[in-house]
């Protein structure tokens, strides 16, 4: 499955460039994945791609992120799958992952969830 997400956060370092922000976000995802966060959604590797970063308000950054993975429970409907993914984000935030990005919780919005071809288009980070 491929999930398109928006992450809105008050960045800890307001001087980050778009490239630096994307690299830091990928790094934070990798740390959370290495600690088995998000394991409720997938038993396999999760590919993460940061598509864009914009700062529409002072210090508030919006990241567009794509996640690709084989779902652990493929029979979930869209609402159940979104709720599970959001719970996993909350678990990672509660365990202080993503703290280098933001000193506070941030908003995660699932834009879309779609089946992808059998061959993933993203590579696991």
WOPE-V155635 format. One line per field, one symbol per residue. ss: DSSP state (H for helix, E for strand, C for the rest). phi: phi as a letter, one per 20 degrees, with the letter a starting at -180 (. if undefined). burial: + if it has 24 or more other C-alpha atoms within 12 Angstrom, else -. Layout:
BEGIN
ss: ???
phi: ???
burial: ???
END
This chain:
BEGIN
ss: CEEEEEEEEEECCCCCCHHHHHHHHHHHHHHHHHCCCCCCCCCCCCEEEEEEEEEEECCEEEEEEEEECCCCCCCCCHHHHHHHHHHHHHHHHHCCCCCCCECCCCEEEEEEEECCCCCCCCCEC
phi: .cddcdddbeffdfefegffffffffffgfffffemfmffebeefdecceeabccfcgnedddecddcaeffcfeffgffffffffffffgfffemfmffebecfcedceebcbfdgfefeddfe
burial: +++++++++++----+----++++++-+++-++---++++++--++++++++++-----++++++++++++---------++-+++-++--++---++++++--++-+++--+--------+--+
END
